[in-house]
């Protein structure tokens, strides 16, 4: 018997995958004494493809037309990003607005708002329009951006002037605005905006007046408000509350393990809420907590590798949470971290190109994260994209 083996290996490498192909050929001959010999050949081909995830990376994209912080950044229904207002340093409070086109990476000015404002709220309505409410230097004004005409118009004013509040789009299309500051008064009042009538109406009041808090729309339709400051020497709050849109009432739920404000809150794909960072007792926090709506309890999870506040948190398409930038006791940060809800751990990922805090972040329709503007030693007009996380 005569057997030969030929092995051919071809390796093709791209940024995303490596493919190895192995071909084996064996030949055998058998001869009988009374008949002619018969030869048979068998070929087999095995293909193995291994796909690896691209390394996470930040890349600079087009610059904004104006440096700004304390602004808003909203994903429109067509996939573009609308940035509004903010504080421009020597440029003062801004009323300009810009559009980012992910396909070109270019920012273009669109119509300016009727009023300059910062520390305001932006909500993308079900009809595609964007509702801007409150903020500094505006009165109790509210306005609507029409994406079709690329124009702004005033809508009815809120019942109370407020800044550092939160705005949430309810599952019924109504917008809930709650808490915030009116002058030096911390607010417990909350209001509802009906896009069909454009009327604001008071709804149930918070049990605890607060600002610098977070508001998260849960999968069951309720709104979870967490932490914040009471305004008494910027005293941080550990209480959290739930708003029921059906009864229009607030009730306390479990308390945070660590009172905090300037933190972020992210709704995970499993329905839990992740809170991380912030400040408490004049120190910066690395602690993180998970809220379970089924039990109403908060539990501590893995801590951030770096304490931070005034950072951003973005839910990626793979279910992880990307935290970027912010500030700590050593100054402004360029570090970024990923939270894995399966292992409940934080790991460092690639650093931002620019240190920044008081910036904004938006998850694009292609899954990349757009981080824009903010401030460091000076105000920033740079923007960068995170991919591969």
Buried (B, 14 or more C-beta within 10 A) or exposed (E): EEEEEEEEEEEEEEEEEEBEBEBEBEBEEEEEEEEEEEEEEEEEEEEEEEEEEEEBBBEEBBBBBBBBBBBBBBBBEEEBBBBBBBBBBEBEBBBBBBBBBBEEBEBEEBBBBBBBBBBBBBBBBEEEBBBBBBBBBBEBBBBBBBBEEEEBEEBBBBEBBBBBBBBBBBEEEBBBBBBBBBEEEBBBBBBBBBBEEEEBEEBBBBBBBBBBBBBBBBEEEBBBBBBBBBBEEEBBBBBBBBBBBEEBEBEEBBBBBBBBBBBBBBBBEEEBBBBBBBBBEEEBBBBBBBBBBEEBBBEEBBBBEBBBBBBBBBBBEEEBBBBBBBBBEEEBBBBBBBBBBEEEEBEEBBBBBBBBBBBBBBBBEEEBBBBBBBBBEEBBBBBBBBBBB
